[in-house]
Amino acid sequence: KSWVQQKVTPYDIYLKTLFHLNESRLENEDKSAVLDNIGLETLYDFQRWAFNDALSVLKKYNGVFIADVVGLGKSYIASALIKYFLHKERKRTLIICPASLKEMWDEYSKDLQLQTKVLPMSQLEFPDKLSEDERKEYSLLNFEEYTEFEYIVIDESHNFRNKETQRYKILKPYLEDPTANRKVILLTATPQNKSVEDIINQFELFHHDNDIGALGFGENDLERFRKQCVDDPTRIYTLLEKFVIRRRRKDITELSKTFNFTFPERILKNATYNIEKVYSEGVFEDILDKITGYKRNSKNSTQFRYTRYRLQEYLNEKGRKSKIYKNISQAGIELKGLMKVLLFKRFESSLSAFDETVSNMLNAYSQFLDGIKKGKLISGKDLEKILSDNNNNTNKIDVILNDARDYHEDCFYHEELIRDLKIDIEVLKSLKNECNMIRNKTDDDKLNVLFDIIKQNSGSKILIFSEYAATAEYLYKSIQNHNYSQTALVTGNTKDKLSIIERFAPKVNTTLGHIPESSEIINILVSTDVLSEGHNLQDASVIINYDIHWNPVRLIQRIGRID
């Protein structure tokens, strides 16, 4: 019997109107009740709101950005979503994250019973020896162990802002597989790094159609919309308002008038030191002069010429026309500048970091020159890592020489190239000798300033960041030698990161490593940026940036670890 033939009373209309006016709130209450039933009742109200909004956007568009600023608990919100999918739909979630966060997510999965599979981004690389055609067919779809997952969480998704990276090319076909209908949750506090295209590229991880007419962007074609956003970045807001959940601390503070929640006050300070007192009188000026570099054809043989990093300048007319050396011409100008910046940054960071870099460069230069003598031009990103291996693995070097492109002497200004390579090697040896002369110097002004800050904050937990492992190791040893025994170090090679994190910040990490009660607490933690993303270290009240990362976004992430 059709409802059309039934009599509808004013009261029926009233009830129907009330339901539609409150439908979303009723749905959210049901979702929140699920959170309480699955052991996630401790989420703050603002995290529950993000959970509810994310579910709504995900249901409608198959993708959502959770882009709250650092420190608002994006990983907890994602955990709630994962548990919700498991509880309500009996579906497991695949988590893709930086390698440094895999252990954390494994622990979350275990303690919250999320039943996830965690895939480090570092595994999204093409195997060696794949041809261009084979690379086009290679993706996560090649692996049966990942086929079951419908929900995908990408933590620190800004790592997929570039469509030309290997990880993007391997992941994209998997996400757009039409037989799977995968839904994607992107977690990042910094969705944009350089350009609005960063956001659009991440958006394409869940929106796979160039037709965007139904999305209300005021444009039907995604590529035209991309160009419009590049020309007028404010156009990106039409995308952000639909797909991005982002709250600032200011927003939460305003909302907190309805519930009890506050953020710690940030007090920013600068500490100055004299770098000349780090490297000894006279040595600082000499090193600075050598790494500043020279102008081409200069007769000064004491300055570093960055020869390996500007090979395009040594190509003659025949070489510039050769397809073999095309990429050398394209990359050379930027590479020289990057290497100079790297040297200066490590020079400022610490003697240890600078000394390590000089040693690696000296080894790489020697292998490069030997390669040329054998008729091979050793270059490229994949070779650089092995070239700087201080173990001098002969078998690896032989493999590299076999795979390297041929060096054709008639394509280069050969004599000038060999001369400048030898000059650079001598300059590097000279720099190495100067580092050795002052290695045991006890009056490091920068380190002394650090100790003053530690003394001024006696009784507080202190987190110290350095961009470089060599600097972090130097600080750790120096701090221990000054009778600060409750100190720990975390770098990319640290095996027990989670136990160190819990010993440093036990109040906010009650679900991590479950360390024994007898374990010694940690009051000073020295770390590289391996801890700058995703980890909760809010027991600390002082954070020290011993050096400044080249990317200011990283500084924001560091600070977000403690507040």
C-alpha positions as CSV (number, residue, x, y, z in Angstrom):
1,K,0.0,0.0,0.0
2,S,1.5,3.3,-1.1
3,W,2.2,5.9,1.5
4,V,0.9,8.5,-1.0
5,Q,-2.7,7.2,-0.3
6,Q,-2.2,7.5,3.5
7,K,-3.4,10.5,5.5
8,V,-0.5,12.7,6.8
9,T,-1.3,14.7,9.9
10,P,0.4,18.0,10.9
11,Y,2.1,16.1,13.7
12,D,3.7,13.7,11.2
13,I,5.0,16.7,9.2
14,Y,6.3,18.2,12.4
15,L,8.2,15.0,13.4
16,K,9.6,14.6,9.9
17,T,10.8,18.2,9.9
18,L,12.5,17.7,13.3
19,F,14.2,14.6,12.1
20,H,15.7,16.3,9.0
21,L,16.8,19.3,11.0
22,N,18.6,17.1,13.5
23,E,19.6,14.2,11.3
24,S,23.4,15.0,11.2
25,R,23.5,15.6,14.9
26,L,21.7,12.3,15.6
27,E,24.1,10.5,13.3
28,N,27.1,12.1,15.1
29,E,25.7,11.0,18.5
30,D,25.5,7.5,17.2
31,K,29.1,7.7,15.9
32,S,30.3,9.1,19.2
33,A,28.6,6.3,21.1
34,V,30.5,3.9,19.0
35,L,33.8,5.6,20.1
36,D,32.8,5.0,23.7
37,N,32.0,1.3,23.0
38,I,35.4,0.6,21.3
39,G,37.6,2.2,24.0
40,L,38.2,5.6,22.5
41,E,36.1,7.6,24.9
42,T,39.1,9.7,26.0
43,L,39.1,11.8,22.8
44,Y,38.6,15.5,23.4
45,D,35.5,17.1,22.0
46,F,37.3,18.9,19.2
47,Q,38.8,15.5,18.2
48,R,35.4,13.9,18.1
49,W,34.1,16.8,15.9
50,A,36.9,16.1,13.5
51,F,36.1,12.4,13.6
52,N,32.5,13.1,12.7
53,D,33.3,15.6,10.0
54,A,35.9,13.3,8.4
55,L,33.4,10.4,8.3
56,S,30.9,12.6,6.5
57,V,33.4,13.9,3.9
58,L,34.8,10.4,3.4
59,K,31.3,9.0,2.8
60,K,30.5,11.6,0.2
61,Y,33.8,12.0,-1.7
62,N,36.0,8.8,-0.9
63,G,38.7,11.0,0.5
64,V,39.5,13.6,3.2
65,F,42.3,15.7,4.5
66,I,42.7,15.9,8.3
67,A,45.1,18.9,8.4
68,D,44.9,20.2,11.9
69,V,48.0,22.1,13.0
70,V,50.7,20.2,14.8
71,G,49.9,18.9,18.3
72,L,46.1,18.5,18.0
73,G,46.1,14.7,17.8
74,K,45.6,13.7,14.1
75,S,46.9,10.2,14.8
76,Y,44.3,9.7,17.5
77,I,41.5,11.0,15.2
78,A,42.8,8.6,12.5
79,S,42.9,5.7,15.1
80,A,39.2,6.4,15.9
81,L,38.3,6.2,12.2
82,I,40.2,3.0,11.8
83,K,38.5,1.4,14.8
84,Y,35.2,2.6,13.5
85,F,35.6,1.0,10.1
86,L,36.7,-2.2,11.8
87,H,33.8,-2.2,14.3
88,K,31.0,-1.1,12.0
89,E,32.1,-2.5,8.6
90,R,34.5,-5.3,9.5
91,K,37.1,-3.8,7.3
92,R,40.8,-3.4,8.0
93,T,42.9,-0.3,7.2
94,L,46.3,0.0,5.5
95,I,48.5,2.7,7.0
96,I,51.2,4.3,4.8
97,C,53.7,6.4,6.8
98,P,57.3,7.6,7.1
99,A,59.6,4.8,8.2
100,S,60.2,6.7,11.5
101,L,56.5,6.3,12.4
102,K,56.1,2.6,11.6
103,E,57.0,1.5,15.1
104,M,54.5,4.0,16.6
105,W,51.7,2.8,14.4
106,D,52.4,-0.8,15.1
107,E,52.1,-0.1,18.8
108,Y,48.9,1.9,18.3
109,S,47.5,-1.0,16.3
110,K,48.4,-3.5,19.0
111,D,47.2,-1.5,22.0
112,L,44.0,-0.2,20.4
113,Q,43.4,-3.5,18.6
114,L,43.2,-1.7,15.2
115,Q,44.3,-4.7,13.2
116,T,46.1,-2.5,10.6
117,K,48.9,-3.2,8.3
118,V,51.6,-0.6,8.3
119,L,53.7,0.1,5.1
120,P,56.7,2.5,5.4
121,M,56.9,5.0,2.5
122,S,60.5,4.1,2.0
123,Q,59.4,0.8,0.5
124,L,57.6,2.6,-2.3
125,E,60.6,2.5,-4.7
126,F,61.2,0.9,-8.0
127,P,63.4,-2.2,-7.9
128,D,66.8,-1.8,-9.6
129,K,67.2,-2.6,-13.3
130,L,63.5,-1.9,-14.2
131,S,63.1,-0.5,-17.7
132,E,60.9,2.5,-18.3
133,D,58.1,0.3,-19.7
134,E,58.3,-2.0,-16.7
135,R,58.2,1.0,-14.3
136,K,54.9,2.1,-15.9
137,E,53.4,-1.3,-15.0
138,Y,54.8,-1.5,-11.5
139,S,52.7,-0.4,-8.6
140,L,51.3,-1.6,-5.2
141,L,48.8,-3.6,-7.2
142,N,51.6,-6.1,-7.9
143,F,51.4,-7.2,-4.3
144,E,48.6,-9.5,-3.2
145,E,49.0,-8.7,0.4
146,Y,47.6,-5.2,-0.1
147,T,44.6,-6.1,-2.2
148,E,42.1,-6.5,0.7
149,F,42.3,-3.0,2.0
150,E,39.5,-0.5,1.2
151,Y,40.5,2.2,3.6
152,I,43.9,3.8,3.4
153,V,45.5,6.2,5.9
154,I,48.5,8.2,4.6
155,D,50.3,9.8,7.5
156,E,52.4,12.8,6.7
157,S,50.8,12.9,3.3
158,H,52.7,16.0,2.2
159,N,55.4,13.4,1.3
160,F,53.1,12.7,-1.7
161,R,52.9,16.3,-2.9
162,N,55.1,15.7,-6.0
163,K,53.5,13.5,-8.7
164,E,56.9,12.8,-10.3
165,T,58.4,10.9,-7.3
166,Q,58.7,7.1,-7.3
167,R,56.4,6.7,-4.3
168,Y,53.6,8.7,-5.9
169,K,53.8,6.7,-9.2
170,I,53.8,3.4,-7.3
171,L,50.9,4.3,-5.0
172,K,48.5,6.1,-7.4
173,P,47.5,3.1,-9.6
174,Y,46.7,1.2,-6.4
175,L,44.4,3.9,-5.1
176,E,42.6,4.4,-8.3
177,D,41.9,0.7,-9.0
178,P,38.2,0.8,-10.1
179,T,37.5,-2.7,-8.7
180,A,38.4,-1.7,-5.1
181,N,36.7,1.7,-4.5
182,R,39.4,2.7,-2.0
183,K,38.9,5.5,0.4
184,V,41.8,7.7,1.5
185,I,42.4,9.6,4.7
186,L,45.3,12.1,4.4
187,L,47.0,13.3,7.6
188,T,49.2,16.3,7.4
189,A,49.7,19.6,9.3
190,T,51.4,21.0,6.2
191,P,49.5,20.1,3.0
192,Q,51.2,22.9,1.1
193,N,55.0,23.2,1.0
194,K,55.9,25.3,-2.1
195,S,52.8,25.6,-4.2
196,V,49.0,25.0,-4.2
197,E,49.8,22.2,-6.7
198,D,51.1,20.3,-3.6
199,I,47.5,20.2,-2.4
200,I,46.0,19.3,-5.8
201,N,48.5,16.4,-6.2
202,Q,47.4,14.9,-2.8
203,F,43.7,15.5,-3.7
204,E,44.3,13.4,-6.8
205,L,45.2,10.4,-4.6
206,F,41.4,10.0,-4.0
207,H,39.8,11.9,-6.8
208,H,40.8,10.1,-10.0
209,D,38.6,11.8,-12.6
210,N,39.7,15.0,-14.5
211,D,36.0,16.0,-14.5
212,I,35.3,18.0,-11.4
213,G,32.1,19.6,-12.5
214,A,30.0,18.1,-9.8
215,L,32.3,19.4,-7.0
216,G,31.3,23.0,-7.2
217,F,34.8,24.4,-7.9
218,G,33.5,26.7,-10.6
219,E,35.4,24.7,-13.2
220,N,34.7,21.3,-14.9
221,D,38.3,20.4,-15.8
222,L,40.8,19.6,-13.1
223,E,43.9,20.6,-15.1
224,R,42.3,24.0,-15.9
225,F,41.5,24.3,-12.2
226,R,45.1,23.5,-11.4
227,K,46.4,26.3,-13.7
228,Q,43.8,28.8,-12.3
229,C,45.1,28.0,-8.8
230,V,48.7,28.5,-9.8
231,D,47.8,31.9,-11.3
232,D,45.5,32.8,-8.4
233,P,46.2,30.7,-5.2
234,T,43.0,31.9,-3.5
235,R,41.1,29.7,-5.9
236,I,42.3,26.7,-3.9
237,Y,39.9,27.6,-1.1
238,T,37.0,26.1,-3.1
239,L,38.7,22.7,-2.7
240,L,39.8,23.3,0.9
241,E,36.4,24.0,2.2
242,K,35.0,20.7,0.9
243,F,37.8,18.3,1.6
244,V,40.0,19.7,4.3
245,I,39.4,19.6,8.1
246,R,41.8,22.1,9.6
247,R,41.7,23.8,13.0
248,R,44.3,26.1,14.4
249,R,45.1,26.4,18.1
250,K,43.2,29.7,18.0
251,D,40.1,27.9,16.8
252,I,40.3,25.3,19.5
253,T,40.9,28.0,22.2
254,E,37.7,29.7,21.0
255,L,35.8,26.5,21.1
256,S,37.2,25.6,24.6
257,K,34.9,28.2,26.1
258,T,32.4,25.4,26.0
259,F,34.7,22.8,27.6
260,N,37.8,22.8,29.7
261,F,40.9,22.8,27.5
262,T,43.9,25.1,27.3
263,F,47.2,25.2,25.4
264,P,50.6,26.1,26.9
265,E,51.9,29.5,26.2
266,R,54.8,29.7,23.7
267,I,57.7,31.8,24.8
268,L,60.3,32.2,22.0
269,K,63.9,33.1,22.7
270,N,67.1,33.5,20.7
271,A,70.5,32.4,22.0
272,T,73.6,33.8,20.3
273,Y,77.2,32.5,20.2
274,N,80.5,33.3,18.5
275,I,81.2,30.8,15.7
276,E,84.9,32.0,15.6
277,K,85.2,30.6,19.1
278,V,83.9,27.2,17.9
279,Y,86.6,26.8,15.3
280,S,89.5,28.6,16.9
281,E,91.0,31.9,15.9
282,G,92.2,32.0,12.3
283,V,90.8,28.5,11.5
284,F,87.3,29.9,11.1
285,E,88.3,32.5,8.5
286,D,90.5,30.0,6.6
287,I,87.7,27.3,6.3
288,L,85.2,30.0,5.4
289,D,87.4,31.2,2.6
290,K,88.0,27.7,1.2
291,I,84.3,26.7,1.1
292,T,83.0,30.0,-0.2
293,G,84.2,28.9,-3.7
294,Y,85.9,30.6,-6.6
295,K,85.0,32.1,-9.9
296,R,85.8,30.0,-13.0
297,N,89.3,30.3,-14.4
298,S,90.5,31.8,-11.1
299,K,94.1,31.0,-10.4
300,N,93.4,30.6,-6.7
301,S,94.2,26.9,-5.9
302,T,93.2,27.1,-2.2
303,Q,89.5,27.5,-2.7
304,F,87.1,24.6,-3.2
305,R,85.8,24.6,-6.8
306,Y,82.8,22.2,-6.4
307,T,84.0,20.5,-9.6
308,R,81.9,17.3,-9.2
309,Y,78.8,19.3,-8.8
310,R,79.1,21.5,-11.9
311,L,80.2,19.0,-14.5
312,Q,78.1,20.8,-17.1
313,E,80.7,23.6,-17.2
314,Y,83.3,21.0,-18.4
315,L,81.2,19.8,-21.3
316,N,82.6,21.0,-24.7
317,E,80.3,21.6,-27.6
318,K,80.2,18.0,-28.6
319,G,79.4,17.0,-25.0
320,R,76.6,19.5,-24.7
321,K,75.0,18.0,-27.9
322,S,75.3,14.4,-26.6
323,K,72.2,12.8,-25.3
324,I,74.4,10.7,-22.9
325,Y,75.2,13.8,-20.8
326,K,71.8,15.6,-21.1
327,N,70.9,15.2,-17.5
328,I,74.3,16.6,-16.4
329,S,73.5,19.9,-18.2
330,Q,70.1,20.2,-16.6
331,A,71.1,19.4,-13.0
332,G,74.5,20.9,-12.6
333,I,73.7,24.5,-11.8
334,E,71.3,23.6,-9.0
335,L,73.5,20.9,-7.6
336,K,76.5,23.2,-7.1
337,G,74.4,25.6,-5.1
338,L,72.9,22.9,-3.0
339,M,76.3,21.4,-2.1
340,K,77.6,24.8,-1.1
341,V,74.5,25.4,1.2
342,L,75.0,21.9,2.7
343,L,78.7,22.6,3.5
344,F,77.8,25.9,5.1
345,K,74.9,24.5,7.1
346,R,77.1,21.7,8.5
347,F,79.9,24.1,9.1
348,E,77.4,26.1,11.3
349,S,75.9,23.1,13.0
350,S,79.0,21.6,14.5
351,L,82.6,20.6,13.9
352,S,81.5,17.0,14.0
353,A,79.0,17.4,11.2
354,F,81.3,19.4,9.0
355,D,84.2,17.0,9.5
356,E,82.0,14.0,8.6
357,T,80.8,15.8,5.4
358,V,84.4,16.6,4.4
359,S,85.4,13.0,4.9
360,N,82.5,11.7,2.8
361,M,83.2,14.2,0.0
362,L,86.9,13.4,0.0
363,N,86.1,9.7,-0.4
364,A,83.5,10.4,-3.2
365,Y,86.0,12.6,-5.1
366,S,88.7,10.0,-5.0
367,Q,86.3,7.3,-6.3
368,F,85.0,9.7,-9.0
369,L,88.5,10.5,-10.2
370,D,89.4,6.8,-10.3
371,G,86.2,6.2,-12.3
372,I,87.3,8.7,-14.9
373,K,90.7,7.1,-15.2
374,K,88.8,3.8,-16.0
375,G,86.7,5.5,-18.6
376,K,83.5,5.7,-16.4
377,L,81.6,8.7,-15.3
378,I,80.1,8.0,-11.9
379,S,77.2,10.3,-11.2
380,G,73.6,10.2,-10.1
381,K,71.7,10.1,-6.8
382,D,71.8,6.3,-6.4
383,L,75.6,6.3,-6.8
384,E,76.3,9.1,-4.3
385,K,75.3,7.1,-1.3
386,I,77.7,4.3,-2.1
387,L,80.4,6.6,-3.2
388,S,80.3,8.2,0.3
389,D,80.6,4.8,2.0
390,N,83.7,5.0,4.1
391,N,84.0,1.2,4.1
392,N,85.2,1.4,0.5
393,N,83.4,-1.8,-0.5
394,T,85.4,-2.9,-3.5
395,N,82.7,-5.2,-4.8
396,K,80.1,-2.3,-4.8
397,I,82.5,0.0,-6.5
398,D,83.1,-2.6,-9.3
399,V,79.3,-3.0,-9.8
400,I,78.9,0.8,-10.0
401,L,81.7,1.1,-12.6
402,N,80.0,-1.6,-14.7
403,D,76.7,0.3,-14.6
404,A,78.0,3.8,-14.9
405,R,77.9,5.7,-18.3
406,D,81.0,5.8,-20.3
407,Y,83.3,8.8,-19.9
408,H,84.2,10.1,-23.4
409,E,87.3,12.3,-23.0
410,D,86.5,14.1,-26.3
411,C,83.2,15.4,-24.9
412,F,84.8,17.3,-22.0
413,Y,87.5,19.9,-21.4
414,H,89.4,16.9,-20.0
415,E,92.6,18.5,-18.8
416,E,90.7,21.3,-17.0
417,L,88.4,18.8,-15.4
418,I,91.2,16.6,-14.1
419,R,93.1,19.6,-12.8
420,D,90.1,21.0,-10.9
421,L,89.2,17.6,-9.4
422,K,92.8,17.3,-8.0
423,I,92.6,20.8,-6.6
424,D,89.4,20.0,-4.9
425,I,90.8,16.8,-3.4
426,E,93.8,18.8,-2.0
427,V,91.4,21.5,-0.6
428,L,89.3,18.7,1.1
429,K,92.5,17.2,2.6
430,S,93.4,20.6,3.9
431,L,90.0,21.0,5.5
432,K,90.2,17.6,7.0
433,N,93.6,18.4,8.5
434,E,92.2,21.6,10.1
435,C,89.3,19.7,11.5
436,N,91.8,17.2,13.1
437,M,93.8,20.0,14.6
438,I,90.9,21.4,16.6
439,R,89.0,18.1,17.2
440,N,89.8,18.0,20.9
441,K,89.2,21.7,21.5
442,T,87.4,22.1,24.7
443,D,86.1,25.7,24.4
444,D,83.1,25.3,22.0
445,D,81.2,28.6,22.5
446,K,78.0,27.2,20.9
447,L,78.0,24.2,23.2
448,N,78.7,26.4,26.2
449,V,75.6,28.5,25.3
450,L,73.6,25.2,25.2
451,F,74.8,24.3,28.7
452,D,73.7,27.7,30.0
453,I,70.2,27.1,28.7
454,I,70.1,23.6,30.3
455,K,71.1,25.1,33.6
456,Q,68.5,27.8,33.4
457,N,65.8,25.2,32.9
458,S,67.0,22.8,35.6
459,G,64.0,20.6,36.6
460,S,62.4,20.7,33.2
461,K,62.4,18.1,30.5
462,I,64.4,19.4,27.5
463,L,64.1,18.3,23.9
464,I,67.1,19.2,21.7
465,F,66.9,18.9,17.9
466,S,69.6,18.9,15.3
467,E,69.3,18.2,11.6
468,Y,72.5,16.1,11.5
469,A,73.2,12.8,13.3
470,A,76.9,13.7,13.8
471,T,75.9,16.9,15.7
472,A,73.3,15.0,17.7
473,E,75.8,12.4,18.7
474,Y,78.4,15.1,19.6
475,L,75.8,16.8,21.8
476,Y,74.7,13.6,23.5
477,K,78.3,12.7,24.5
478,S,79.1,16.2,25.6
479,I,76.0,16.4,27.8
480,Q,76.7,13.1,29.4
481,N,80.3,14.2,30.1
482,H,78.9,17.1,32.0
483,N,77.2,14.7,34.5
484,Y,73.7,14.9,33.0
485,S,73.2,11.1,33.2
486,Q,69.5,11.1,32.4
487,T,70.1,11.8,28.8
488,A,69.2,9.8,25.6
489,L,69.9,10.0,21.9
490,V,67.6,9.2,19.0
491,T,68.7,9.1,15.4
492,G,67.6,7.1,12.3
493,N,69.7,4.2,13.5
494,T,68.2,4.0,17.0
495,K,66.5,0.6,17.6
496,D,64.5,1.3,20.7
497,K,62.9,4.6,19.9
498,L,59.5,3.9,21.5
499,S,61.0,2.9,24.9
500,I,63.1,6.1,24.9
501,I,60.1,8.2,24.0
502,E,58.1,6.6,26.9
503,R,60.9,7.1,29.4
504,F,61.1,10.7,28.3
505,A,57.4,11.4,28.0
506,P,55.5,8.8,30.1
507,K,52.5,10.9,30.8
508,V,51.4,11.2,27.1
509,N,52.6,7.8,26.0
510,T,50.9,5.3,28.2
511,T,50.0,3.0,25.3
512,L,53.5,2.6,23.7
513,G,56.3,0.3,24.8
514,H,55.2,-0.7,28.3
515,I,58.7,-0.3,29.7
516,P,59.4,-1.8,33.1
517,E,58.8,0.5,36.1
518,S,62.5,0.1,37.1
519,S,63.7,1.8,33.9
520,E,65.5,5.1,34.4
521,I,63.6,8.2,33.4
522,I,65.0,10.5,30.8
523,N,65.1,14.3,31.3
524,I,67.1,15.4,28.3
525,L,66.5,14.0,24.8
526,V,68.7,14.8,21.9
527,S,67.3,13.8,18.5
528,T,67.5,14.3,14.8
529,D,64.3,15.1,12.9
530,V,63.4,11.5,13.0
531,L,61.2,12.6,16.0
532,S,59.9,15.8,14.5
533,E,56.9,14.1,12.9
534,G,54.0,12.3,14.6
535,H,55.4,11.6,18.0
536,N,54.0,12.9,21.3
537,L,56.6,14.4,23.6
538,Q,54.4,16.9,25.6
539,D,56.0,16.0,28.9
540,A,58.8,18.4,27.9
541,S,58.4,22.1,28.4
542,V,61.6,23.3,26.6
543,I,62.6,22.7,23.0
544,I,66.0,23.8,21.6
545,N,66.8,24.0,17.9
546,Y,70.6,23.6,17.9
547,D,70.6,24.3,14.2
548,I,68.0,25.5,11.8
549,H,66.5,23.1,9.3
550,W,66.5,24.3,5.6
551,N,62.7,23.8,5.5
552,P,60.9,26.1,8.0
553,V,58.0,23.7,8.0
554,R,60.2,21.3,9.9
555,L,60.6,23.9,12.7
556,I,56.9,24.0,13.0
557,Q,56.7,20.3,13.3
558,R,59.5,20.2,15.9
559,I,57.7,22.7,18.1
560,G,54.5,20.8,17.8
561,R,56.0,17.8,19.5
562,I,55.7,19.5,23.0
563,D,52.7,21.7,22.9
